[in-house]
Amino acid sequence: MLSPILTHLFNSCINEGSYPDCFKNAQITPVCKSADQTNCDNYRPISILLQLNKILEKILHTRVYAYLQEFNLLSNCQYGFRPKSATAFAVENIYFNLLINKQKGSYTCSIFLDLSKAFDL
């Protein structure tokens, strides 16, 4: 059986705070992120890792997320990447606040940033 070996490996990684060197090797593949494929600036690297990385990542995510939830460390305004939440709720929240401020006669100022090329910043 492979599961006892993997369980031991993953538990060791978590308990020791270490990450096996063999998990750090990746195959890098360039992927075009916009229409112009002739411009080198429009490519970003994608790392192809071992499947074991995904398993360990899922274990760590589950544990860290449970900790953050238990101690209420996540903001209620964090909409993306959370269960039963969506970024559409952020838009709904902004709209709701705009309506309330309009009824109160208050002014509202908003700043929106497009981070579509966030890794280029």
N, C-alpha and C positions, 0 to 999 in steps of 0.2 A: 504494500500500500504506500502511496505517495503522500497521502494527507498527513500522517504523523511527522514526516520529515519536513514538509512545508510548514506545519504548525510550529514545530521547533524553530525553524529558520525565522519565521515571521515574529514569533515571540521574542527571540534573541535580538532581532533588529529593534524592536520596540523597547525592550528592557535595557539594552545597552546604548540606545540612541545612535546606533550605527546603521550604515547602509552598505550592503556587499558591493565590492568593486565591480564584480561581474555584471551587476544590475545597471551600472553607470555607462556601459558601452551602448552606443546607439548607431543606427544607420541614418545618416542625414540625407534628406531628399528635398530639393528645392521645389516649392509650389508657388505658382503665379497667383497673386492676390488681386490683380486688376486686369483690365482688358489688354493693355499693351504688353505683349510677351517679349518684345525686343528690348525693353528697358530693364536692366538688371535690378534697379531699385524697386521694381514691382514684384519681386520674389521674396518669400520668407522661408526659412528653414523649418522642416518638420522632422522631428526625431522619432524614429521607429525603435521602440524599446521592447524588451522581452515581455511576454504576457504576465510573468510573475510580478512585474512592476505594477500592473493594473490591479492585481489582487491585493498587493501590499498597500497600494494607494487607497483602495476601497476600504480596507480594514482601518487605516489611519483616519480617513475621512469620517467614517462612522463613529469612531471613538472621539475625535476632536469635536465633531458636530454635536454629539450627545453632551459633551462637557460644556460647550458654549450654550446649549439650550438649557441645561440643568441650572447653570448659574446666571441665566438671562443676560448674556454678554453680547448678543446680536441686537442691533438697532431694529426697531419696527419699520424703519425706512429702508431697510435692506430687502429689496424685492427679488433680484435675480439670484438664481442658483439655490433656491430654497424650496422645500416641498410645499405644495399647496399655495404657491405664490408665483407671481409673474411680473415682468416689467410693465405689463399693461396696467397693473395696480398702481404703479408710480404715476402714470399719466392720469389715472382716475383721481388719485390723491391731489395732484396739482390742480386739476380742474375743480375739484371740490373746494380747495382752499381759495382759488380765484373767485368762485361764487360767493363764498362767505365774506371775503374781503370786499367784494363789490357791494354786498348788502350792508356792510358796516361803513361803507364810504371810504375805505382804506385804499391806498395804492399798493400795487404789487409789482415787484421787480424779479425777473427770473433770468438766469444765465444758463444757457444750454451749450454743452461742448460735444463736438463730434470726435470721438476717439476711434474712428474706423481704422486709423493707422497708428494705434496706440504704441506699438512696439518701435515705431520710427521716431517717437518723441524723445 
